[in-house]
Amino acid sequence: MNHPVAVIGAGPYGLSTAAHLRARGIPVRAFGEPMVAWRDHMPAGMLLKSTPAASTIDCPQRGHTLVDYCDAAGIERLVTDEDIIPVETFVAYGEWFQRRLVPELERTRVVSVDRRPGGGFELKVDSGEQFTARAVVVATGLSGLAHLPPELAGAAPDGPTPTGGVSHSSQHHDLTRFAGKELIVVGAGQSALETAALAAEAGARVRVVARGRGKVAFGAPPWDQPRLRPESPFGRAWSLWALSYYPHPYRRLPAQVRHYLARRVLGPLGAWWLRDRFEGTVPVVEVARIVRAEARDGRSALTVRTLGSSTRELTADHVVAATGYRVDLAALGFLGHELRTELAVSRGAPRLGAGYVSSVPGLYFTGLPAAASYGPVMRFVCGTEFASPRLARHLAAAHG
């Protein structure tokens, strides 16, 4: 079959996968805006929680690491765990990587993918073009997967919007719009804490609402990491080392264990460098749970159950839900209905076999949708080092 492989998505996983396939001489058509989620859906001024060692996009060719980009751009090298990466630098790195290794990237959107009766897939892009692919790699990252808990939906009956009562943190690039306003940020992870700090620095009056006592915490700085444990991109711990470098057996764990680990390992925790900007600036309201959210007289009201089991109402001009992302195939609307019904899933995520292939031959998933099968490292850029060469090798053997 002489048809190309279609790679849908142009973030770190899509670009890395396309680079590996091209290096094998496999015809590839890659689609998407390069680094769009990082460029448009992260707040301006954000700093990456991940270290430089965890932030290189993998490819088979030498000379394309984050450090190589710094050298090419003539900026200070980002090398050690104490070096902090501005999101703007990371976006520029990804765009540089794309220009060098995936130059034929098509900046258009795939609107439908369906199986062909004779094998392969039929795709349509928003220009109206239709074409056949021998295999499809879904690498759409966080697109469409923003999670809004049902208890917050009452203040957002039409879904989260930046101008409504409740929004998702991924909907804000410019936080200066909240200057002079009261803001509640829901969550306890890096996204919540950094969004709150940036908004406060932009002139907003901010509170963080977090579930549980003492749930807002920050990681240890590099110089306080334990020395007698193995290094990983995420810190020194045996568990982190195993999950980073040996995800092979992960998919053979019981489903309940896999989903728990994917959700909890490397879970809500602020970066060590954020503590000084956050503490003493942003107050935290610790609650047992959020009961409901309502829009009322142009403001948002949260009813919460306190740790003492009473109820309390909190109001603000706006609520930002920094509540993460959930993989749900129903959100990937470009996958045809029949194709989605054929996919084996586990709690909304595709069940993947060796080489990141789904239960539909020729259909692959990488990045966040693969975390339920290959572990929490798939939530991070450094997961490309494990995923991309294995996916490319499997695809070449099966469809090359």
Summary of the structure (lengths in Angstrom):
residues: 400
radius of gyration: 21.5
end to end distance: 8.4
largest distance: 65.8
contacts: 1352
relative contact order: 0.17
helix: 36%
strand: 23%
